[in-house]
Amino acid sequence: MTHNIVTHKSKTVAVLLCLTLGSIGAHRFYLGHPWLACSWILLTIVCLASGAMVVITALLCIEALVLLFRSKAYYKRVEQVEVVT
């Protein structure tokens, strides 16, 4: 038998994480996208090495705006869990 587990994430928390800890992908970890979070970390390392932190700042501002205007459905996750009785 399977059950659906619905989790809701806060849009406000996601945007604030993006603006404060976005360079380490905290907002993507929070939303359940660990591979995208790792890509943010990698991008930050590359930008730090090349001295282009303006690029990462601009991308994070764009990312925060995208998160701000996403629909409520984007922040809702439905997972099916197998229940063993």
Phi and psi restraints in degrees (range 20) as a CNS / XPLOR table:
assign (resid 1 and name C) (resid 2 and name N)
       (resid 2 and name CA) (resid 2 and name C) 1.0 -116.9 20.0 2
assign (resid 2 and name N) (resid 2 and name CA)
       (resid 2 and name C) (resid 3 and name N) 1.0 149.2 20.0 2
assign (resid 2 and name C) (resid 3 and name N)
       (resid 3 and name CA) (resid 3 and name C) 1.0 -124.4 20.0 2
assign (resid 3 and name N) (resid 3 and name CA)
       (resid 3 and name C) (resid 4 and name N) 1.0 146.6 20.0 2
assign (resid 3 and name C) (resid 4 and name N)
       (resid 4 and name CA) (resid 4 and name C) 1.0 -93.4 20.0 2
assign (resid 4 and name N) (resid 4 and name CA)
       (resid 4 and name C) (resid 5 and name N) 1.0 129.8 20.0 2
assign (resid 4 and name C) (resid 5 and name N)
       (resid 5 and name CA) (resid 5 and name C) 1.0 -110.9 20.0 2
assign (resid 5 and name N) (resid 5 and name CA)
       (resid 5 and name C) (resid 6 and name N) 1.0 122.1 20.0 2
assign (resid 5 and name C) (resid 6 and name N)
       (resid 6 and name CA) (resid 6 and name C) 1.0 -106.5 20.0 2
assign (resid 6 and name N) (resid 6 and name CA)
       (resid 6 and name C) (resid 7 and name N) 1.0 126.1 20.0 2
assign (resid 6 and name C) (resid 7 and name N)
       (resid 7 and name CA) (resid 7 and name C) 1.0 -118.5 20.0 2
assign (resid 7 and name N) (resid 7 and name CA)
       (resid 7 and name C) (resid 8 and name N) 1.0 140.4 20.0 2
assign (resid 7 and name C) (resid 8 and name N)
       (resid 8 and name CA) (resid 8 and name C) 1.0 -114.3 20.0 2
assign (resid 8 and name N) (resid 8 and name CA)
       (resid 8 and name C) (resid 9 and name N) 1.0 131.4 20.0 2
assign (resid 8 and name C) (resid 9 and name N)
       (resid 9 and name CA) (resid 9 and name C) 1.0 -107.3 20.0 2
assign (resid 9 and name N) (resid 9 and name CA)
       (resid 9 and name C) (resid 10 and name N) 1.0 149.8 20.0 2
assign (resid 9 and name C) (resid 10 and name N)
       (resid 10 and name CA) (resid 10 and name C) 1.0 -85.5 20.0 2
assign (resid 10 and name N) (resid 10 and name CA)
       (resid 10 and name C) (resid 11 and name N) 1.0 129.9 20.0 2
assign (resid 10 and name C) (resid 11 and name N)
       (resid 11 and name CA) (resid 11 and name C) 1.0 -64.9 20.0 2
assign (resid 11 and name N) (resid 11 and name CA)
       (resid 11 and name C) (resid 12 and name N) 1.0 -39.9 20.0 2
assign (resid 11 and name C) (resid 12 and name N)
       (resid 12 and name CA) (resid 12 and name C) 1.0 -62.1 20.0 2
assign (resid 12 and name N) (resid 12 and name CA)
       (resid 12 and name C) (resid 13 and name N) 1.0 -45.1 20.0 2
assign (resid 12 and name C) (resid 13 and name N)
       (resid 13 and name CA) (resid 13 and name C) 1.0 -64.0 20.0 2
assign (resid 13 and name N) (resid 13 and name CA)
       (resid 13 and name C) (resid 14 and name N) 1.0 -41.2 20.0 2
assign (resid 13 and name C) (resid 14 and name N)
       (resid 14 and name CA) (resid 14 and name C) 1.0 -62.3 20.0 2
assign (resid 14 and name N) (resid 14 and name CA)
       (resid 14 and name C) (resid 15 and name N) 1.0 -43.9 20.0 2
assign (resid 14 and name C) (resid 15 and name N)
       (resid 15 and name CA) (resid 15 and name C) 1.0 -67.4 20.0 2
assign (resid 15 and name N) (resid 15 and name CA)
       (resid 15 and name C) (resid 16 and name N) 1.0 -42.3 20.0 2
assign (resid 15 and name C) (resid 16 and name N)
       (resid 16 and name CA) (resid 16 and name C) 1.0 -64.9 20.0 2
assign (resid 16 and name N) (resid 16 and name CA)
       (resid 16 and name C) (resid 17 and name N) 1.0 -39.5 20.0 2
assign (resid 16 and name C) (resid 17 and name N)
       (resid 17 and name CA) (resid 17 and name C) 1.0 -64.5 20.0 2
assign (resid 17 and name N) (resid 17 and name CA)
       (resid 17 and name C) (resid 18 and name N) 1.0 -37.4 20.0 2
assign (resid 17 and name C) (resid 18 and name N)
       (resid 18 and name CA) (resid 18 and name C) 1.0 -63.3 20.0 2
assign (resid 18 and name N) (resid 18 and name CA)
       (resid 18 and name C) (resid 19 and name N) 1.0 -43.7 20.0 2
assign (resid 18 and name C) (resid 19 and name N)
       (resid 19 and name CA) (resid 19 and name C) 1.0 -74.7 20.0 2
assign (resid 19 and name N) (resid 19 and name CA)
       (resid 19 and name C) (resid 20 and name N) 1.0 -27.2 20.0 2
assign (resid 19 and name C) (resid 20 and name N)
       (resid 20 and name CA) (resid 20 and name C) 1.0 -100.3 20.0 2
assign (resid 20 and name N) (resid 20 and name CA)
       (resid 20 and name C) (resid 21 and name N) 1.0 -47.9 20.0 2
assign (resid 20 and name C) (resid 21 and name N)
       (resid 21 and name CA) (resid 21 and name C) 1.0 -120.1 20.0 2
assign (resid 21 and name N) (resid 21 and name CA)
       (resid 21 and name C) (resid 22 and name N) 1.0 24.9 20.0 2
assign (resid 21 and name C) (resid 22 and name N)
       (resid 22 and name CA) (resid 22 and name C) 1.0 -64.3 20.0 2
assign (resid 22 and name N) (resid 22 and name CA)
       (resid 22 and name C) (resid 23 and name N) 1.0 -29.5 20.0 2
assign (resid 22 and name C) (resid 23 and name N)
       (resid 23 and name CA) (resid 23 and name C) 1.0 -66.9 20.0 2
assign (resid 23 and name N) (resid 23 and name CA)
       (resid 23 and name C) (resid 24 and name N) 1.0 -19.2 20.0 2
assign (resid 23 and name C) (resid 24 and name N)
       (resid 24 and name CA) (resid 24 and name C) 1.0 -106.0 20.0 2
assign (resid 24 and name N) (resid 24 and name CA)
       (resid 24 and name C) (resid 25 and name N) 1.0 11.3 20.0 2
assign (resid 24 and name C) (resid 25 and name N)
       (resid 25 and name CA) (resid 25 and name C) 1.0 75.2 20.0 2
assign (resid 25 and name N) (resid 25 and name CA)
       (resid 25 and name C) (resid 26 and name N) 1.0 22.0 20.0 2
assign (resid 25 and name C) (resid 26 and name N)
       (resid 26 and name CA) (resid 26 and name C) 1.0 -59.6 20.0 2
assign (resid 26 and name N) (resid 26 and name CA)
       (resid 26 and name C) (resid 27 and name N) 1.0 -38.0 20.0 2
assign (resid 26 and name C) (resid 27 and name N)
       (resid 27 and name CA) (resid 27 and name C) 1.0 -66.1 20.0 2
assign (resid 27 and name N) (resid 27 and name CA)
       (resid 27 and name C) (resid 28 and name N) 1.0 -34.9 20.0 2
assign (resid 27 and name C) (resid 28 and name N)
       (resid 28 and name CA) (resid 28 and name C) 1.0 -75.4 20.0 2
assign (resid 28 and name N) (resid 28 and name CA)
       (resid 28 and name C) (resid 29 and name N) 1.0 -36.1 20.0 2
assign (resid 28 and name C) (resid 29 and name N)
       (resid 29 and name CA) (resid 29 and name C) 1.0 -61.6 20.0 2
assign (resid 29 and name N) (resid 29 and name CA)
       (resid 29 and name C) (resid 30 and name N) 1.0 -42.8 20.0 2
assign (resid 29 and name C) (resid 30 and name N)
       (resid 30 and name CA) (resid 30 and name C) 1.0 -60.9 20.0 2
assign (resid 30 and name N) (resid 30 and name CA)
       (resid 30 and name C) (resid 31 and name N) 1.0 -39.7 20.0 2
assign (resid 30 and name C) (resid 31 and name N)
       (resid 31 and name CA) (resid 31 and name C) 1.0 -82.4 20.0 2
assign (resid 31 and name N) (resid 31 and name CA)
       (resid 31 and name C) (resid 32 and name N) 1.0 -3.1 20.0 2
assign (resid 31 and name C) (resid 32 and name N)
       (resid 32 and name CA) (resid 32 and name C) 1.0 87.9 20.0 2
assign (resid 32 and name N) (resid 32 and name CA)
       (resid 32 and name C) (resid 33 and name N) 1.0 27.4 20.0 2
assign (resid 32 and name C) (resid 33 and name N)
       (resid 33 and name CA) (resid 33 and name C) 1.0 -118.5 20.0 2
assign (resid 33 and name N) (resid 33 and name CA)
       (resid 33 and name C) (resid 34 and name N) 1.0 75.1 20.0 2
assign (resid 33 and name C) (resid 34 and name N)
       (resid 34 and name CA) (resid 34 and name C) 1.0 -65.0 20.0 2
assign (resid 34 and name N) (resid 34 and name CA)
       (resid 34 and name C) (resid 35 and name N) 1.0 -31.9 20.0 2
assign (resid 34 and name C) (resid 35 and name N)
       (resid 35 and name CA) (resid 35 and name C) 1.0 -70.3 20.0 2
assign (resid 35 and name N) (resid 35 and name CA)
       (resid 35 and name C) (resid 36 and name N) 1.0 -36.9 20.0 2
assign (resid 35 and name C) (resid 36 and name N)
       (resid 36 and name CA) (resid 36 and name C) 1.0 -68.0 20.0 2
assign (resid 36 and name N) (resid 36 and name CA)
       (resid 36 and name C) (resid 37 and name N) 1.0 -35.1 20.0 2
assign (resid 36 and name C) (resid 37 and name N)
       (resid 37 and name CA) (resid 37 and name C) 1.0 -63.5 20.0 2
assign (resid 37 and name N) (resid 37 and name CA)
       (resid 37 and name C) (resid 38 and name N) 1.0 -42.2 20.0 2
assign (resid 37 and name C) (resid 38 and name N)
       (resid 38 and name CA) (resid 38 and name C) 1.0 -64.5 20.0 2
assign (resid 38 and name N) (resid 38 and name CA)
       (resid 38 and name C) (resid 39 and name N) 1.0 -34.9 20.0 2
assign (resid 38 and name C) (resid 39 and name N)
       (resid 39 and name CA) (resid 39 and name C) 1.0 -68.1 20.0 2
assign (resid 39 and name N) (resid 39 and name CA)
       (resid 39 and name C) (resid 40 and name N) 1.0 -33.5 20.0 2
assign (resid 39 and name C) (resid 40 and name N)
       (resid 40 and name CA) (resid 40 and name C) 1.0 -65.0 20.0 2
assign (resid 40 and name N) (resid 40 and name CA)
       (resid 40 and name C) (resid 41 and name N) 1.0 -40.2 20.0 2
assign (resid 40 and name C) (resid 41 and name N)
       (resid 41 and name CA) (resid 41 and name C) 1.0 -63.1 20.0 2
assign (resid 41 and name N) (resid 41 and name CA)
       (resid 41 and name C) (resid 42 and name N) 1.0 -45.7 20.0 2
assign (resid 41 and name C) (resid 42 and name N)
       (resid 42 and name CA) (resid 42 and name C) 1.0 -62.2 20.0 2
assign (resid 42 and name N) (resid 42 and name CA)
       (resid 42 and name C) (resid 43 and name N) 1.0 -44.0 20.0 2
assign (resid 42 and name C) (resid 43 and name N)
       (resid 43 and name CA) (resid 43 and name C) 1.0 -61.4 20.0 2
assign (resid 43 and name N) (resid 43 and name CA)
       (resid 43 and name C) (resid 44 and name N) 1.0 -39.3 20.0 2
assign (resid 43 and name C) (resid 44 and name N)
       (resid 44 and name CA) (resid 44 and name C) 1.0 -64.8 20.0 2
assign (resid 44 and name N) (resid 44 and name CA)
       (resid 44 and name C) (resid 45 and name N) 1.0 -41.5 20.0 2
assign (resid 44 and name C) (resid 45 and name N)
       (resid 45 and name CA) (resid 45 and name C) 1.0 -63.4 20.0 2
assign (resid 45 and name N) (resid 45 and name CA)
       (resid 45 and name C) (resid 46 and name N) 1.0 -43.2 20.0 2
assign (resid 45 and name C) (resid 46 and name N)
       (resid 46 and name CA) (resid 46 and name C) 1.0 -63.6 20.0 2
assign (resid 46 and name N) (resid 46 and name CA)
       (resid 46 and name C) (resid 47 and name N) 1.0 -42.5 20.0 2
assign (resid 46 and name C) (resid 47 and name N)
       (resid 47 and name CA) (resid 47 and name C) 1.0 -68.3 20.0 2
assign (resid 47 and name N) (resid 47 and name CA)
       (resid 47 and name C) (resid 48 and name N) 1.0 -36.2 20.0 2
assign (resid 47 and name C) (resid 48 and name N)
       (resid 48 and name CA) (resid 48 and name C) 1.0 -65.3 20.0 2
assign (resid 48 and name N) (resid 48 and name CA)
       (resid 48 and name C) (resid 49 and name N) 1.0 -41.1 20.0 2
assign (resid 48 and name C) (resid 49 and name N)
       (resid 49 and name CA) (resid 49 and name C) 1.0 -67.0 20.0 2
assign (resid 49 and name N) (resid 49 and name CA)
       (resid 49 and name C) (resid 50 and name N) 1.0 -33.7 20.0 2
assign (resid 49 and name C) (resid 50 and name N)
       (resid 50 and name CA) (resid 50 and name C) 1.0 -94.7 20.0 2
assign (resid 50 and name N) (resid 50 and name CA)
       (resid 50 and name C) (resid 51 and name N) 1.0 -5.0 20.0 2
assign (resid 50 and name C) (resid 51 and name N)
       (resid 51 and name CA) (resid 51 and name C) 1.0 76.2 20.0 2
assign (resid 51 and name N) (resid 51 and name CA)
       (resid 51 and name C) (resid 52 and name N) 1.0 25.2 20.0 2
assign (resid 51 and name C) (resid 52 and name N)
       (resid 52 and name CA) (resid 52 and name C) 1.0 -110.8 20.0 2
assign (resid 52 and name N) (resid 52 and name CA)
       (resid 52 and name C) (resid 53 and name N) 1.0 53.4 20.0 2
assign (resid 52 and name C) (resid 53 and name N)
       (resid 53 and name CA) (resid 53 and name C) 1.0 -69.8 20.0 2
assign (resid 53 and name N) (resid 53 and name CA)
       (resid 53 and name C) (resid 54 and name N) 1.0 -16.4 20.0 2
assign (resid 53 and name C) (resid 54 and name N)
       (resid 54 and name CA) (resid 54 and name C) 1.0 -63.4 20.0 2
assign (resid 54 and name N) (resid 54 and name CA)
       (resid 54 and name C) (resid 55 and name N) 1.0 -35.2 20.0 2
assign (resid 54 and name C) (resid 55 and name N)
       (resid 55 and name CA) (resid 55 and name C) 1.0 -64.1 20.0 2
assign (resid 55 and name N) (resid 55 and name CA)
       (resid 55 and name C) (resid 56 and name N) 1.0 -47.5 20.0 2
assign (resid 55 and name C) (resid 56 and name N)
       (resid 56 and name CA) (resid 56 and name C) 1.0 -65.2 20.0 2
assign (resid 56 and name N) (resid 56 and name CA)
       (resid 56 and name C) (resid 57 and name N) 1.0 -36.9 20.0 2
assign (resid 56 and name C) (resid 57 and name N)
       (resid 57 and name CA) (resid 57 and name C) 1.0 -64.5 20.0 2
assign (resid 57 and name N) (resid 57 and name CA)
       (resid 57 and name C) (resid 58 and name N) 1.0 -43.8 20.0 2
assign (resid 57 and name C) (resid 58 and name N)
       (resid 58 and name CA) (resid 58 and name C) 1.0 -64.9 20.0 2
assign (resid 58 and name N) (resid 58 and name CA)
       (resid 58 and name C) (resid 59 and name N) 1.0 -42.8 20.0 2
assign (resid 58 and name C) (resid 59 and name N)
       (resid 59 and name CA) (resid 59 and name C) 1.0 -64.1 20.0 2
assign (resid 59 and name N) (resid 59 and name CA)
       (resid 59 and name C) (resid 60 and name N) 1.0 -37.4 20.0 2
assign (resid 59 and name C) (resid 60 and name N)
       (resid 60 and name CA) (resid 60 and name C) 1.0 -68.9 20.0 2
assign (resid 60 and name N) (resid 60 and name CA)
       (resid 60 and name C) (resid 61 and name N) 1.0 -36.0 20.0 2
assign (resid 60 and name C) (resid 61 and name N)
       (resid 61 and name CA) (resid 61 and name C) 1.0 -65.3 20.0 2
assign (resid 61 and name N) (resid 61 and name CA)
       (resid 61 and name C) (resid 62 and name N) 1.0 -41.5 20.0 2
assign (resid 61 and name C) (resid 62 and name N)
       (resid 62 and name CA) (resid 62 and name C) 1.0 -64.4 20.0 2
assign (resid 62 and name N) (resid 62 and name CA)
       (resid 62 and name C) (resid 63 and name N) 1.0 -43.3 20.0 2
assign (resid 62 and name C) (resid 63 and name N)
       (resid 63 and name CA) (resid 63 and name C) 1.0 -61.2 20.0 2
assign (resid 63 and name N) (resid 63 and name CA)
       (resid 63 and name C) (resid 64 and name N) 1.0 -40.4 20.0 2
assign (resid 63 and name C) (resid 64 and name N)
       (resid 64 and name CA) (resid 64 and name C) 1.0 -64.1 20.0 2
assign (resid 64 and name N) (resid 64 and name CA)
       (resid 64 and name C) (resid 65 and name N) 1.0 -40.3 20.0 2
assign (resid 64 and name C) (resid 65 and name N)
       (resid 65 and name CA) (resid 65 and name C) 1.0 -66.0 20.0 2
assign (resid 65 and name N) (resid 65 and name CA)
       (resid 65 and name C) (resid 66 and name N) 1.0 -39.8 20.0 2
assign (resid 65 and name C) (resid 66 and name N)
       (resid 66 and name CA) (resid 66 and name C) 1.0 -63.0 20.0 2
assign (resid 66 and name N) (resid 66 and name CA)
       (resid 66 and name C) (resid 67 and name N) 1.0 -44.4 20.0 2
assign (resid 66 and name C) (resid 67 and name N)
       (resid 67 and name CA) (resid 67 and name C) 1.0 -64.0 20.0 2
assign (resid 67 and name N) (resid 67 and name CA)
       (resid 67 and name C) (resid 68 and name N) 1.0 -36.2 20.0 2
assign (resid 67 and name C) (resid 68 and name N)
       (resid 68 and name CA) (resid 68 and name C) 1.0 -65.6 20.0 2
assign (resid 68 and name N) (resid 68 and name CA)
       (resid 68 and name C) (resid 69 and name N) 1.0 -34.8 20.0 2
assign (resid 68 and name C) (resid 69 and name N)
       (resid 69 and name CA) (resid 69 and name C) 1.0 -100.4 20.0 2
assign (resid 69 and name N) (resid 69 and name CA)
       (resid 69 and name C) (resid 70 and name N) 1.0 9.4 20.0 2
assign (resid 69 and name C) (resid 70 and name N)
       (resid 70 and name CA) (resid 70 and name C) 1.0 -72.4 20.0 2
assign (resid 70 and name N) (resid 70 and name CA)
       (resid 70 and name C) (resid 71 and name N) 1.0 154.6 20.0 2
assign (resid 70 and name C) (resid 71 and name N)
       (resid 71 and name CA) (resid 71 and name C) 1.0 -74.9 20.0 2
assign (resid 71 and name N) (resid 71 and name CA)
       (resid 71 and name C) (resid 72 and name N) 1.0 165.1 20.0 2
assign (resid 71 and name C) (resid 72 and name N)
       (resid 72 and name CA) (resid 72 and name C) 1.0 -64.4 20.0 2
assign (resid 72 and name N) (resid 72 and name CA)
       (resid 72 and name C) (resid 73 and name N) 1.0 -28.1 20.0 2
assign (resid 72 and name C) (resid 73 and name N)
       (resid 73 and name CA) (resid 73 and name C) 1.0 -64.5 20.0 2
assign (resid 73 and name N) (resid 73 and name CA)
       (resid 73 and name C) (resid 74 and name N) 1.0 -27.8 20.0 2
assign (resid 73 and name C) (resid 74 and name N)
       (resid 74 and name CA) (resid 74 and name C) 1.0 -64.7 20.0 2
assign (resid 74 and name N) (resid 74 and name CA)
       (resid 74 and name C) (resid 75 and name N) 1.0 -29.8 20.0 2
assign (resid 74 and name C) (resid 75 and name N)
       (resid 75 and name CA) (resid 75 and name C) 1.0 -92.1 20.0 2
assign (resid 75 and name N) (resid 75 and name CA)
       (resid 75 and name C) (resid 76 and name N) 1.0 5.4 20.0 2
assign (resid 75 and name C) (resid 76 and name N)
       (resid 76 and name CA) (resid 76 and name C) 1.0 -110.7 20.0 2
assign (resid 76 and name N) (resid 76 and name CA)
       (resid 76 and name C) (resid 77 and name N) 1.0 129.9 20.0 2
assign (resid 76 and name C) (resid 77 and name N)
       (resid 77 and name CA) (resid 77 and name C) 1.0 -118.2 20.0 2
assign (resid 77 and name N) (resid 77 and name CA)
       (resid 77 and name C) (resid 78 and name N) 1.0 137.4 20.0 2
assign (resid 77 and name C) (resid 78 and name N)
       (resid 78 and name CA) (resid 78 and name C) 1.0 -119.0 20.0 2
assign (resid 78 and name N) (resid 78 and name CA)
       (resid 78 and name C) (resid 79 and name N) 1.0 121.5 20.0 2
assign (resid 78 and name C) (resid 79 and name N)
       (resid 79 and name CA) (resid 79 and name C) 1.0 -119.1 20.0 2
assign (resid 79 and name N) (resid 79 and name CA)
       (resid 79 and name C) (resid 80 and name N) 1.0 138.8 20.0 2
assign (resid 79 and name C) (resid 80 and name N)
       (resid 80 and name CA) (resid 80 and name C) 1.0 -96.4 20.0 2
assign (resid 80 and name N) (resid 80 and name CA)
       (resid 80 and name C) (resid 81 and name N) 1.0 129.3 20.0 2
assign (resid 80 and name C) (resid 81 and name N)
       (resid 81 and name CA) (resid 81 and name C) 1.0 -119.8 20.0 2
assign (resid 81 and name N) (resid 81 and name CA)
       (resid 81 and name C) (resid 82 and name N) 1.0 131.4 20.0 2
assign (resid 81 and name C) (resid 82 and name N)
       (resid 82 and name CA) (resid 82 and name C) 1.0 -80.1 20.0 2
assign (resid 82 and name N) (resid 82 and name CA)
       (resid 82 and name C) (resid 83 and name N) 1.0 125.4 20.0 2
assign (resid 82 and name C) (resid 83 and name N)
       (resid 83 and name CA) (resid 83 and name C) 1.0 -104.6 20.0 2
assign (resid 83 and name N) (resid 83 and name CA)
       (resid 83 and name C) (resid 84 and name N) 1.0 124.7 20.0 2
assign (resid 83 and name C) (resid 84 and name N)
       (resid 84 and name CA) (resid 84 and name C) 1.0 -101.1 20.0 2
assign (resid 84 and name N) (resid 84 and name CA)
       (resid 84 and name C) (resid 85 and name N) 1.0 124.8 20.0 2
